[in-house]
Amino acid sequence: MRKLLISTFMLMAVTAFTIEKDSNDMTIYNKSARIEVKNPLGVFIEGSFLYWQPRQDGTELAVINDTSGYADIDHITRIGTKYKPAFKVAIGKNLTYDDSQLIAEYLWYYSKQKAKVATTDIFPLWTHIEVGSGTYPASGNANWKLRMNMINIKLQRQFFVGSRLILTPSFGLKGGWLNQNYTANYYTDLFWTTIHSYSKAKSDSWLLGPRLGADLAFTFPKGFRFIGSFYSSICYQYIQPRQEIYLTYLGDISKIRQDSGNITNIFEMNGGFSWGTYFPSNKYYIDFALTYDFHTYSEQNYMFYIVNTDANTSVASKYPLFLHGITFKTSFYF
């Protein structure tokens, strides 16, 4: 028993000595994996070309009536969903504190989508009442404009969690402006004339809130990597929706305004591949990445919401905004 106690105390003493030694040794922390070049600036810049598609429910133009005169939900005239080009730029600085990095990003995305319909009878979704003494419109068109200017500021640290796997957690702020416009025109043939009614809606907003996430990279030989990222933001968003509806036959014009503050959840993720290399003599580093991105913004379609709220319909909902598409990014370290 005495020998067992002596052996136990000796083991505890050795363990305590080892822990004390390691507490002063930086090697116990995960090794930094950031790009290091032989240049005192420690600055890097990034430029990205985006080719993204916007999607948002509640941007439909009209429902086509069937032969019995009732709206046929299987024949809805939807807004176009074409992919649109955009860009993102960033600038970063390697910090001496814990091998971290400070990065500022700016995203510019403008999109214009169209819809058009011409048939016997359509049920307009943006004037919320029929036009012209019980006569339905026979044609219509719409334009949906989306304008985004987003800014991200983040502090991050890249480190190895294996011989090939690199993790880059980060935290920071997300802010910017997200504005939308929707114009719908309807045309009704009544006797010898054509009646024009329209709806002009817009939603201007700004947002700000914390942003958390991480980037992952699995390295392969010759500078190739599999990459991915996951980010989430909870932002306060102040939204100013407006709408003007004009009905020629009734000589009626109505304006709707409903400012509100909202908590917006934003989720961003992507996945793809990259390749990078040092040159010359490790003074500079260049990297090329190709990813497919998915972004969601909760409760964004206040334009359609205030129309249907004013009409007391059961479809009043603040539909989310979705964006997805290809991103090609070039990074340069110097």
Secondary structure by P-SEA (a helix, b strand, c coil): caaaaaaaaaaaaaaaaaaaaaaaccccccccccccccccccbbbbbbbbbbbbbbcccccbbbbcccccccccccccccbbbbbbcccbbbbbbcccbbbbbbbbbbbbbbbbccccccbbbbcccccccccccccccccbbbbbbbbbbbbbcbbbbbccccbbbbbbbbbbbbbbbbbbbbbbbbbcccbbbbbbbbbbccccccbbbbbbbbbbbbccccccccbbbbbbbbbbbbbbbbbbbccccbbbbbbbbbccbbbbbbbccccccccccccccbbbbbbbbbbbbbbcccaaaaaaaaaaaccccccbbbbbbbbbbbbbbbcc
